[in-house]
Amino acid sequence: MERNESSASGRPRARTLSFQLLGPLEIRSNGEAIVLVRQMPRTLLALLLVRAGELVSTNWLVDELWPDEPPESARASLQNFVCRLRKVLGADVLLTSVEGYRLNVRLEQIDTVLFRRAVAAGRALAAPRSRAARLRTGLALWRGRALEGVSRTPALELEASLLQEQRTSALEDAIDAELQLGYDVELVPELERLIADEPYRERLRAQLGLALYRSGRQQGALDALRQRGGHFSANWGLSPARRYATWSERSSIKPQNWRHWDRAPLPTIIRAHRDRYGDRGHELLPTRDGLLATFHGPAAAWRTFSGRLSAGF
């Protein structure tokens, strides 16, 4: 939504608002930050932003802002918070109706929307270089943890967790594309930082193992995957997935047999699986008796297919 402001010359000029949730909550007007000091109006704005374009009921907002037991003055307090927001945003941005409230903004004004669109566009690209670049463009919008500094209502807690998962998944996809392009040593520091924050992400461990191995650090690759197994065993009593356990079996395989194994074409035997479930990446890992092929389907229907195939090296 664009609003008119007066310039120094007295002439009206358009004001463009933008909203940032991928880090501390921020409002910007023509690039300049607008500060909301009080916590409850900030939380109210965050709730309206995660449902931007929708009519948000008064009852839902009361339940979110006071999840335990709303005070008798809850509705009056909510109206007070709305008035404060309207002074900042403008009456044409925060609309009121009998049923509730609606933010009259374009979705492109919200960084979470831009991030999700960039990730979807990146994943749709076939070329690894273009895919990685588009994904990194979306990831560059992040400035910290999602909704940082905002009171976590039930809906905002769920949204923050979802956004964090989407961020990590997009990072994994970007790193996959960059590994396909031949990057390895450059990715190791980033992968190590990510694993420090997300120690149970199998895919990150596998990516770190591959990057270390291709950087000439075979023992480091094996250690990284064994540490992953140790985390699960110590905390959950689980063993590492078979596809990652096989790394330890390959410590005696001659390096020349590893040539380009990660870029090998998808074997015919699992192409039908790819066509049926969609391609979110596949792994072809050499073992003593062939390839261990692991295939990942879409997030909505996560599937793994494993089978031993002729290595053909």
C-alpha positions as a printed NumPy array, in Angstrom:
array([[  0.   ,   0.   ,   0.   ],
       [  1.294,   3.412,  -0.978],
       [  0.353,   6.473,   1.034],
       [  1.027,  10.145,   0.447],
       [  3.347,  12.144,   2.67 ],
       [  4.412,  15.734,   2.387],
       [  7.925,  16.405,   1.214],
       [ 10.066,  19.324,   2.395],
       [  8.662,  21.388,  -0.465],
       [  5.113,  20.698,   0.666],
       [  4.315,  18.512,  -2.311],
       [  2.834,  15.076,  -1.563],
       [  5.014,  12.091,  -2.279],
       [  4.123,   8.427,  -2.278],
       [  5.039,   6.384,   0.77 ],
       [  5.754,   2.69 ,   0.305],
       [  5.623,   0.474,   3.354],
       [  7.467,  -2.806,   3.72 ],
       [  7.324,  -5.348,   6.53 ],
       [ 10.123,  -7.648,   7.665],
       [  9.552, -10.747,   9.771],
       [ 12.695, -12.724,   8.861],
       [ 14.565, -11.427,  11.881],
       [ 13.475,  -8.671,  14.287],
       [ 10.089,  -7.26 ,  13.287],
       [ 10.596,  -4.095,  11.238],
       [  8.411,  -1.639,   9.379],
       [ 10.019,   0.526,   6.727],
       [  8.655,   3.569,   4.953],
       [ 10.591,   4.345,   1.776],
       [ 13.49 ,   2.404,   3.285],
       [ 13.48 ,   4.221,   6.623],
       [ 12.682,   2.26 ,   9.79 ],
       [  9.533,   3.014,  11.763],
       [  9.856,   2.07 ,  15.417],
       [  7.092,   0.361,  17.385],
       [  8.252,   0.484,  20.987],
       [  5.455,  -1.285,  22.833],
       [  5.338,  -5.076,  22.729],
       [  1.593,  -5.69 ,  22.329],
       [  1.143,  -3.513,  19.199],
       [  4.2  ,  -5.252,  17.726],
       [  2.672,  -8.648,  18.433],
       [ -0.654,  -7.532,  16.979],
       [  1.074,  -6.374,  13.805],
       [  2.914,  -9.699,  13.489],
       [ -0.384, -11.587,  13.829],
       [ -1.991,  -9.456,  11.128],
       [  1.022,  -9.882,   8.853],
       [  1.032, -13.694,   8.985],
       [ -2.589, -13.456,   7.802],
       [ -2.131, -10.487,   5.487],
       [ -5.008,  -9.935,   3.106],
       [ -7.414, -11.882,   5.311],
       [-10.133, -10.589,   7.584],
       [ -8.852, -11.527,  11.04 ],
       [-11.569, -11.93 ,  13.641],
       [-11.516, -10.063,  16.916],
       [-12.087, -13.307,  18.837],
       [ -9.01 , -14.922,  17.245],
       [ -6.82 , -11.938,  18.046],
       [ -7.994, -11.892,  21.664],
       [ -7.254, -15.62 ,  22.008],
       [ -3.779, -15.132,  20.555],
       [ -2.829, -12.063,  22.561],
       [ -4.155, -13.499,  25.848],
       [ -3.919, -17.288,  25.386],
       [ -4.308, -18.198,  29.041],
       [ -7.233, -16.102,  30.244],
       [ -8.273, -12.889,  28.497],
       [ -9.034, -10.039,  30.93 ],
       [-12.432,  -8.369,  30.837],
       [-10.777,  -5.373,  29.214],
       [ -9.273,  -7.477,  26.383],
       [-11.433,  -6.057,  23.602],
       [-10.94 ,  -2.482,  24.769],
       [ -7.176,  -3.081,  24.97 ],
       [ -7.192,  -4.57 ,  21.481],
       [ -8.948,  -1.479,  20.121],
       [ -6.31 ,   0.683,  21.811],
       [ -3.503,  -1.325,  20.139],
       [ -5.268,  -1.01 ,  16.78 ],
       [ -5.485,   2.768,  17.184],
       [ -1.75 ,   2.942,  17.867],
       [ -0.991,   0.868,  14.787],
       [ -3.281,   2.964,  12.595],
       [ -1.433,   6.113,  13.614],
       [  1.769,   4.511,  12.356],
       [  0.469,   2.672,   9.288],
       [ -2.471,   4.836,   8.273],
       [ -6.212,   4.281,   8.369],
       [ -6.145,   3.038,   4.765],
       [ -3.664,   0.277,   5.672],
       [ -5.282,  -1.167,   8.79 ],
       [ -8.964,  -1.589,   8.018],
       [-11.707,  -2.224,  10.567],
       [-14.993,  -4.054,  10.131],
       [-17.657,  -5.456,  12.419],
       [-16.024,  -8.905,  12.316],
       [-12.424,  -7.841,  12.845],
       [ -9.428,  -6.267,  11.123],
       [ -7.516,  -6.571,   7.85 ],
       [ -4.157,  -5.313,   6.646],
       [ -4.619,  -3.702,   3.25 ],
       [ -1.151,  -4.4  ,   1.843],
       [  0.243,  -6.167,  -1.183],
       [  1.841,  -9.508,  -0.356],
       [  5.044,  -8.309,  -2.062],
       [  5.498,  -5.853,   0.805],
       [  6.178,  -8.703,   3.259],
       [  9.593, -10.393,   3.274],
       [  8.227, -13.844,   4.191],
       [  6.218, -13.848,   0.964],
       [  9.246, -12.773,  -1.079],
       [ 11.339, -15.51 ,   0.547],
       [  8.829, -18.27 ,  -0.154],
       [  8.343, -17.137,  -3.741],
       [ 12.096, -17.048,  -4.353],
       [ 12.506, -20.56 ,  -2.946],
       [  9.66 , -21.935,  -5.061],
       [ 11.091, -20.251,  -8.163],
       [ 14.568, -21.565,  -7.415],
       [ 13.435, -25.141,  -6.936],
       [ 11.661, -25.013, -10.299],
       [ 14.923, -24.246, -12.148],
       [ 16.749, -27.166, -13.738],
       [ 20.238, -25.622, -14.036],
       [ 22.177, -25.948, -10.737],
       [ 23.816, -22.53 , -11.063],
       [ 20.518, -20.718, -11.634],
       [ 18.812, -22.77 ,  -8.936],
       [ 21.499, -21.99 ,  -6.357],
       [ 21.509, -18.273,  -7.212],
       [ 17.737, -17.946,  -6.912],
       [ 17.65 , -19.823,  -3.619],
       [ 20.464, -17.688,  -2.21 ],
       [ 18.555, -14.548,  -3.234],
       [ 15.636, -15.634,  -1.092],
       [ 17.879, -16.691,   1.805],
       [ 19.597, -13.284,   1.765],
       [ 16.362, -11.756,   3.078],
       [ 16.983, -13.32 ,   6.478],
       [ 18.437, -11.034,   9.173],
       [ 18.238, -13.366,  12.174],
       [ 15.689, -15.767,  13.612],
       [ 12.139, -15.324,  12.368],
       [  9.934, -13.01 ,  14.451],
       [ 12.774, -12.231,  16.8  ],
       [ 11.783,  -9.955,  19.674],
       [  8.048, -10.559,  19.242],
       [  5.956, -12.246,  21.951],
       [  5.297, -15.815,  20.838],
       [  1.584, -16.416,  20.694],
       [  0.487, -19.933,  19.61 ],
       [  0.109, -18.863,  15.966],
       [  3.391, -16.931,  15.907],
       [  5.273, -19.822,  17.508],
       [  3.979, -22.121,  14.784],
       [  4.819, -19.613,  12.036],
       [  8.356, -19.071,  13.369],
       [  8.999, -22.833,  13.497],
       [  7.639, -23.289,   9.974],
       [  9.768, -20.465,   8.608],
       [ 12.9  , -21.837,  10.268],
       [ 12.262, -25.266,   8.735],
       [ 11.694, -23.68 ,   5.316],
       [ 14.932, -21.732,   5.675],
       [ 16.983, -24.819,   6.537],
       [ 15.388, -26.832,   3.748],
       [ 16.153, -24.044,   1.252],
       [ 19.754, -23.934,   2.476],
       [ 20.058, -27.68 ,   1.946],
       [ 18.679, -27.315,  -1.592],
       [ 21.086, -24.456,  -2.36 ],
       [ 24.045, -26.449,  -1.034],
       [ 22.991, -29.481,  -3.092],
       [ 23.053, -27.322,  -6.227],
       [ 26.45 , -25.868,  -5.286],
       [ 27.859, -29.351,  -4.665],
       [ 26.692, -30.281,  -8.159],
       [ 28.651, -27.293,  -9.466],
       [ 31.813, -28.643,  -7.861],
       [ 32.006, -26.461,  -4.769],
       [ 33.329, -28.257,  -1.707],
       [ 35.927, -26.585,   0.516],
       [ 33.985, -23.297,   0.28 ],
       [ 30.895, -24.964,   1.759],
       [ 32.546, -26.657,   4.745],
       [ 32.458, -23.657,   7.18 ],
       [ 28.811, -22.934,   6.397],
       [ 27.825, -26.584,   6.808],
       [ 29.652, -26.808,  10.12 ],
       [ 27.777, -23.74 ,  11.392],
       [ 24.46 , -25.138,  10.231],
       [ 25.077, -28.486,  11.897],
       [ 25.984, -26.74 ,  15.154],
       [ 22.464, -25.242,  15.082],
       [ 20.724, -28.309,  13.605],
       [ 22.694, -31.358,  14.833],
       [ 20.003, -33.867,  13.802],
       [ 19.688, -32.921,  10.129],
       [ 20.802, -36.035,   8.242],
       [ 20.985, -34.227,   4.931],
       [ 23.371, -31.586,   6.285],
       [ 25.63 , -34.311,   7.708],
       [ 25.722, -36.069,   4.349],
       [ 26.505, -32.804,   2.563],
       [ 29.31 , -32.031,   5.01 ],
       [ 30.722, -35.533,   4.56 ],
       [ 30.728, -35.118,   0.785],
       [ 32.27 , -31.64 ,   0.916],
       [ 35.002, -32.818,   3.296],
       [ 35.799, -35.867,   1.214],
       [ 36.038, -33.89 ,  -2.014],
       [ 38.283, -31.409,  -0.181],
       [ 40.74 , -34.234,   0.466],
       [ 39.647, -34.821,   4.065],
       [ 38.373, -38.41 ,   3.907],
       [ 38.798, -39.073,   7.612],
       [ 37.004, -35.845,   8.432],
       [ 34.109, -36.969,   6.233],
       [ 33.819, -40.274,   8.068],
       [ 34.101, -38.567,  11.458],
       [ 31.319, -36.106,  10.575],
       [ 28.901, -38.914,   9.794],
       [ 29.895, -40.974,  12.81 ],
       [ 29.282, -37.951,  15.042],
       [ 25.803, -37.744,  13.584],
       [ 25.17 , -41.335,  14.623],
       [ 26.521, -40.576,  18.07 ],
       [ 24.076, -37.689,  18.517],
       [ 21.088, -39.891,  17.741],
       [ 22.314, -42.842,  19.786],
       [ 23.076, -40.752,  22.883],
       [ 19.897, -38.661,  22.81 ],
       [ 17.286, -40.898,  21.24 ],
       [ 18.64 , -44.442,  21.269],
       [ 18.512, -44.542,  17.455],
       [ 21.023, -45.702,  14.893],
       [ 21.963, -43.609,  11.841],
       [ 20.085, -44.234,   8.626],
       [ 21.547, -47.027,   6.528],
       [ 22.515, -44.698,   3.689],
       [ 24.781, -42.702,   6.017],
       [ 26.111, -45.692,   7.903],
       [ 27.548, -46.989,   4.63 ],
       [ 30.12 , -44.185,   4.663],
       [ 32.072, -46.128,   7.268],
       [ 32.075, -49.208,   5.025],
       [ 33.824, -47.256,   2.293],
       [ 36.909, -46.23 ,   4.204],
       [ 38.897, -48.919,   2.396],
       [ 37.573, -48.166,  -1.103],
       [ 40.245, -46.851,  -3.41 ],
       [ 39.806, -43.135,  -4.144],
       [ 39.859, -43.684,  -7.898],
       [ 36.586, -45.599,  -7.57 ],
       [ 34.927, -42.475,  -6.147],
       [ 35.353, -40.43 ,  -9.291],
       [ 32.23 , -38.353,  -9.893],
       [ 30.031, -40.835,  -8.044],
       [ 27.895, -37.974,  -6.714],
       [ 27.247, -36.764, -10.275],
       [ 26.444, -40.2  , -11.703],
       [ 23.259, -40.406, -13.819],
       [ 20.152, -41.666, -12.082],
       [ 19.965, -45.426, -12.712],
       [ 17.079, -46.651, -14.847],
       [ 15.733, -48.845, -12.074],
       [ 14.641, -45.868,  -9.962],
       [ 13.614, -43.428, -12.695],
       [ 10.019, -44.574, -12.322],
       [ 10.178, -43.693,  -8.638],
       [ 11.451, -40.223,  -9.512],
       [  8.697, -39.688, -12.088],
       [  6.019, -40.786,  -9.65 ],
       [  7.026, -38.804,  -6.582],
       [  8.964, -35.826,  -7.959],
       [ 12.656, -35.113,  -7.569],
       [ 13.928, -33.529,  -4.356],
       [ 17.35 , -35.04 ,  -4.834],
       [ 18.907, -38.452,  -4.937],
       [ 22.118, -39.897,  -3.539],
       [ 24.243, -42.543,  -5.215],
       [ 26.712, -43.818,  -2.64 ],
       [ 29.294, -46.489,  -3.602],
       [ 29.703, -49.557,  -1.415],
       [ 31.743, -52.715,  -1.861],
       [ 28.953, -54.437,  -3.775],
       [ 27.626, -51.557,  -5.842],
       [ 25.724, -48.325,  -5.346],
       [ 23.403, -47.593,  -2.482],
       [ 20.764, -45.359,  -4.106],
       [ 18.591, -43.202,  -1.888],
       [ 15.8  , -41.143,  -3.378],
       [ 13.835, -38.371,  -1.632],
       [ 10.298, -37.506,  -2.661],
       [  8.483, -34.195,  -2.045],
       [  8.165, -32.813,   1.471],
       [  4.419, -33.417,   1.488],
       [  4.971, -37.159,   0.946],
       [  8.495, -37.91 ,   2.116],
       [  9.656, -41.206,   0.724],
       [ 12.96 , -42.977,   0.632],
       [ 13.861, -45.702,  -1.812],
       [ 17.034, -47.681,  -1.404],
       [ 18.431, -50.498,  -3.475],
       [ 21.789, -51.914,  -4.407],
       [ 22.719, -51.395,  -8.045],
       [ 25.676, -52.154, -10.226],
       [ 28.278, -49.445,  -9.735],
       [ 29.428, -49.521, -13.333],
       [ 32.734, -47.74 , -12.612]])
